Amino acid sequence: MTKPDLVQKLEKTIQNIPDFPQPGIQFKDITPIFLDPKLYEEVIKDLADFSRGKIDAVCGIESRGYLFGIAIAVALEVPFILIRKAGKLPPPFVGEKYDLEYGTAEIEMRTGQLKPGQRVLIHDDLLATGGTTEAAAKLIEKQGGEVAQFSFLIALKDLHGTERLKQFDAEVHQILEY
């Protein structure tokens, strides 16, 4: 469970940018966290403690999922596996398409990096509708991995992403919820 003082520090640090990247969107700028190494360390500790002893690998979703995901994997001494936008990885890889508000997108991961049966934490900085995260979980399952957990710095509760992830019967952790 996240300590209340960490939540308060993050709420003071994360900047809300109105009307970015388009009118009506309230962008949550997490970059000020990286200006405070102690705060970043607290975030990593919180996220790693959630998964300690429960996972065998961390998968981070491009690109902001890498910002915390790699450090979580290092803290837990487990492998980190990249999930990238289509066309960014050399073969062999496996892909998963998913729907966007207007059109579709695809993410990929290299084959052979995840061992069948490994318990996986999927990490991203923000959970909105859950479409990308759902596609990442399907990639894990395609390769015989078990989606054990999801973690996020921020979850946008009004977009119901956690509801979409219930199909995977995995623990979900977010430090902040807006």
VENNORBEL-V927436 format. One record per helix or strand of 2 or more residues. SS is the DSSP state (alpha for helix, beta for strand). FROM is the first residue (numbers start at 1). TO is the last residue. Records with the same first field share a line. If there is no record, write none. Layout:
SS: FROM-TO + FROM-TO
This chain:
alpha: 4-13 + 31-35 + 37-51 + 64-76 + 131-142 + 157-159 + 161-168
beta: 15-18 + 26-29 + 57-61 + 79-85 + 93-100 + 103-110 + 119-127 + 146-155 + 171-177
